[in-house]
């Protein structure tokens, strides 16, 4: 646990203690191995915004390295990234934490303590538990994918042009954070109930702001989807999905989990 801000030693210590507490339960409930190195880092809002932009450029660099892209395709994404450079300024008070790949190829969760303040988590320890569990699961998902790339500007070229990516990733992490907080704290935590600052509410009210990240439906529908998959096939079934993009659900399967589970159990690709 690193504190790049040099101003939040107590929060850094609290996060380290919570991670040590929750990690064994997260491992047991998800059936996924913990990363060899769990990385969480506290940063200033400016550093968070810079990291968010750099992450997008790293995704594009990997797409260029992996895929056969035309100069027009590459130029289009570069123009898009330049035009959207203002987005981190609008969203940072709303993003309690973000997990992304660093330059050295490892996953890292970055947290701006001021965002935790605006989101009410500094005064809600149960919600802080939930957040850390959720992001730890995201780090574990990367290891489970075994090199499969789901963060891309060209999902069709990678065979994952489906709404199932955020639904599975966020739904799986949401399902896990509910399971673990229930086990450790006696009830599922819900950070949305934490008191929000005026700045949070103002940013959250901006037109279209919620379209800049995973939708609330991705979390809620995904959580139900994963819960049913675990009930019917166990965590092994879910972890199989994380390894193979052909098992990602279609729109119809998100609405009909039984048909999705039927397909996965029989090893059938998406139609």
Buried (B, 14 or more C-beta within 10 A) or exposed (E): BEBEBEEBEEBBEBBBEBBEBBBEBBBEBBBBEBBEEBBBBBBBBEBBBEBBBEBBEBBBEBBBEEBEBEEEBBEEBEEEBEEEEEBBEBBBBBBBBBBBBBEEEBBBBBBBBBBBBBBBBBEBEBBBBBBBBBBBBBBBBBBBBEEBBBBBBBBEBBEBBBBBBBBBBBBBBBBBBBBBBEEBBEEBBBBEEBEBBEBBEEBBEEEEBEEBBBBEBBBBBBBBBBBBBBEBBEBEBBBBBBEBBBBBBBEEBBEBBEEBBEBBEEEEEBE
